[in-house]
């Protein structure tokens, strides 16, 4: 099985460039089980994302909510929204088409402020479930498949066909008549969460305390814990532990460092504690994980 490395920078922003040479979009097919971490880690991107699940059942974590999306349905994830996904693996691997679109490319520039920006900045529109049973949902799912086909075949004028399809998808969303809200408190809350996560990602190898994380978010310890529980379904320090383990999987796959070296590089001060926590989270030892990943592992760049 090919293992795909999912690139995220210190600000949790996905590193994949979502565009072709001619269009500010990208359309990928991805299988969650093929990623090195075994799931799609927490990240965000500027692009709007339209997902069509084509196999299995996938659990999306979007802000503080969880959303199960089954084969034949999908989800729209707004620009700048923190999200992750895992395979529920109920009989078949989760697989989906992912269409990422730069907001500024949806409509002519003079229409952007009227028909795009209010939706991109709305605080009550982090995501929408795309159901095949609704007319708009069916249109979106068919549109994603059509864009994928056009970009694969690249027949004459395919760029115009893709642009027309994207416009129809977005027009359907706008015409659904969503009542948009722009809550400044929610904007501040989301920024603080991103700031805290960014700081953890920059300093995970150092000794970290709850007080330090709370200070970055300009919150009390209790409020910091509440925010992590609501948005990420975990505690701040458990998130630090999980992130350290995730970073260790990258080193296990892509470096020749010893287990002890890796333990200290990702912030553990005890090899035995690292191995114990790795086994609890990954259901195998670091050495077992490394051996499994080295069997036919071929990291490639792919869709997320």
N, C-alpha and C positions, 0 to 999 in steps of 0.2 A: 504493500500500500504506500502510495506517495504521501509524504508528510509536508504540509504547507506551513511555512513560518509566517505568522501574522505580525506585521510590523506596526508598532505603536510608539510614538515619541513620548518624551517626559511629560507632556501636557495631556496625555491620553488620546491625542489625535492620531487617527489612522494615517499611516505613511503612504499607502497605495495611492498613486495618482489616478483619479477617476476620470480619465478622458482618453480619447483617441487623438490622432494627429489633427483631425478635422472637426471633432465634436467634443463639447465639454460634458461628455457622459461616458459611462462604462456599463457594460452588462455582462455579468459573470454567472457561471454555474458553479456552485460550491457544495461540497459534502463536508459536514461538520466533523465527522470522524477522521478526516484526512489531515486536520490541523494538528500541529505539534502538541498543543495543550489539550486536545480532545474536545475543545469547545471554542466558541468565538469570544475572546476576552472583552472586558469592559473597554469601550472606546467611544469616540464621537467623530464626526466629520462635518465639514461645511455643506456637503451635498445633501439633497433630499434623497431618501432611499425608498424604493418600492420593491418589495419582496414577494415572490410567488413560490410557495412551497410545492414542489413537484414530487416529493416522496417522503413518506414518514410523517412524524409529528415533531414540531420544534417548539421549545419553550423560550420565549423572548423575555428578557428583563429590561424594562424601559422606565427610567426614573424609578419611582417607588412601586411600580406595578409589574405583574407577571401576566404574560399572555401566551396561551397555547394556540398554535396555528397548525392546522391539519392540512394534509395533502389536498390541493385544489383551491385553497384559500391563501391569503397573504396579509401583509401589513405594510402601512406607510409609516416611516419614521422621519420626523422633521429634522431640519438642519440644527446641528449643535447639541442634539439630545444624547445623553449617555445611554448606552445600551450594550447588551451582550446576549448570547444565545447558546443554548445547549440542546443536544439531541436527546429526546425522550426515549428513542430506540425501542419502540414497541413493535418489534417484528421486522422492521426495515430501517436502514440508515436515513437520517434526515438529510434531504437535499433540496436546494432552492435556487431559483434564478434571482439575481440581485441587480436591480437597475439603479445606478447612482447618477443623479442629475444636478449640475450646478444651477442654483436658483436663478441666476442672472441669464441663463440660456433658455428659459422656458418661453418667454414672450419678448416682443420688441422692447428695447430699453425704455421707451417713453411710457410703456404700460406696466413696467415693473413695480413702481410704487403703488399702483392701484390694485393690481391683481396677484402680486407675488409677496411683496414685503410684509403686508399685514398678516399673512398666513405663516410666513417664516418666523416672525417675531411673536406670534400669539403664544401666551403661556398656557392656554387650555387646549393646545393641539400638539402634544408631544408625539402622538401616533394615532393612527386609525386602523382598525381591523378591516381588511379587504375581504369581503365575503362574495363568493361566486353567485350566491342566491340573489344579490342585489344587482340592479342594472349597471350602476357605476363600478361596483366590484368586478363584475364580469368584464366590463370594458377595460379596466385596468389590467386584469390578469391576461386578457387576450393581447393587450397592448405591449406588456412586458415580453411575451413570447414573440410578438411580431418584431419588436426592436432587436431581440436576440437574433432572430432569423435574418433580418436585414443586415446586421453588423457582421454576421458570419459569411453571408453570401456576397455582400458588397456589389450588388448589381448596379447598373447605371441609375443615377439619381437616388441612391439609397439614403443619402444624407437628408434629402427633402422628405422622404418617406418617414424617416426616424423623427425629424423635427415635427412633422404633422401629427404623428402618433403621440408624441410627448405633449403637444398642445391640446389634443383631445382629452388625454388623461387628466391634465391639470384643469382644463375647462370643466370637466365633470366634477372635480372636487370643489371648485369654486361655486358651481351652480347648485351644489347640495345645500347651500344656505347655512353654513355653520356660523354660530354666533361667537365671534372671536373676542377674547379677553387679553388684555395686556397688563398683568398684575406686577407692579414693581417689586413687591415683597417676594414673589416667586422668582423673579429674575435675580434678585440679590441672593436668595437661597441657593439657586442653581450655580451661581458664580462662586459662592463660598465653598460649595461641595467640590467643584472643579479645582479650586485653589488648594483645598486640603488633599485631594487625590494627587494633584500634580506634585505637591511637596513630598508626599509619601514616596512617589515614584522617583523623585530626585534624591531622596535620602534614605531609602530602604536599607542600605547596607550599614547604616549607622544605628546606634542605640536610639530608639524612638519611644517617647512617652505620650500618653493621652493628652497631657497638658500641652505638649508641643503642637500636636495636631489641632487642638482647640484654639490655640493662640493664632495659628495661621488662618483659621476660619473666623476669627474674632467672635468666638462663641464660648459659652461655659462648657465645662466637661459634660454636664448632663445634656445640654442642647446638642452638642456634638454627637453624643451617643444616640440621641433620638433621631437626628438627621441620617446617620448611617443606617440605623434600623429601618427607617421609613423608606429610604431610597435604595439601599444596597442589601437589605435583609441580613445584616451582619453587624458586628461591633467594630469600632475603629481598629483595635489591636488584632482582632481576628482577620480583618482585611489586610493588615500589615503582614501577618503570618502567611496568609494565602498568597499574597503577592510575592513574598520571598520564595515560596515554594514554586510559583510559576516561573520566576526568573531563574531558579535553579534548574528547571526542566530545559530551558534554553541552553544553559551551560553544559548540561549533561549530553545534549544532542550535538552541540556545535563547538565543543572544546574538548581538549584532552586532559583537563585539570582533574586532579584527584577528588574524591568525595569530600575529604577534609578541606581542601582548598575551596571548593564550591560552597561548602557550608559557611565558611568565614566570609567569602566574597558577597554572599547575599544577606549577611547580617546575623547569622547564628554564632554564638560563642561556644558552642559545644557540638561536636560531630554526632554524638549519640542522640542528642535532643533533635538535631536536624533529621537524622534517619528516622527517629520515632515519629516526628510530625509529618514527614514525607510519606511514611507508610500509612498514617491515618487518613491523609488527604488523597493520596494517589493509589492506595490499596496495593502497593508494592514498594520494595526498597529502591533507593536511588540507583543502585547497581543493576537491579532487575530492570528498571525503567530504561537505563542506558542501553542495556543489551537488547531489549525489545525494539528500541528506536533505531538501533544500528542495523537491524535486519532489513535490508532493502530500502533504507531511508533515502529519499531523494528530495530534498527541500526544493520547492519551486515557488515562484511568485504567482499568486492567483487572487481570485475574487474573494470578498469578505462578506 
